[in-house]
């Protein structure tokens, strides 16, 4: 099974990496593809450019052979719709079961996504939640309607939803950008290998790839 973790990764941080590792381990995934979004349809334009975000994700996953940087959304024109990405994965990896990995906030808003009702035709969904955190009513009902036991989830090619409780790490890309903006350290929030690239892109003059959010 392949895990698919999309996001702006603006920037990628230890919360993303730990989430991916815990879901990978819980579901015995062969690998997790990190898919940076080019034009996220449901959130503001990323502060960091696509090139910088790609560079940071590449560095962050380099030492884990089960993590893969996947740039297909950055190579595709237009908005980064998840349904298009799942169909593309089906074309490039037809023999693999696919698992779309979502955080709780994303899953709570799933019914606002483009062609959301078709997603389960192309993949399973794994919802990574914090211990004791409740889902919104509509999301909880969707989970109940499509919940599968773990063994069936692993055997079946798609259509199931499973909830996985992960370690609570309150790290956000917004807070990381704010710390960089204020000249504070982001050590232990991002991988050590990203400290120099982030500081370099942030502290450079206007030619920098970093753009402060409006």
Buried (B, 14 or more C-beta within 10 A) or exposed (E): BBBBBBBBBBBBBBBBBBBBBBBBEBBEBEBBBBBBBBBBEBEEEBBBBBEBBBBBBBBBBEEBEBBBBBBBBBEBEEBBBBBBBBBBBBEEEEEBBBBBBBBBEBBBBBEEBBEBEEBBEBBBBBBBBEEEEEBBEEBBEBBEEBEBEEEEBBEEEBBBBBBBBBEEBEBEBEBBBEBBEEEEEBEEBBBEEBBEBBBEBBEEEEEBBBBEEE
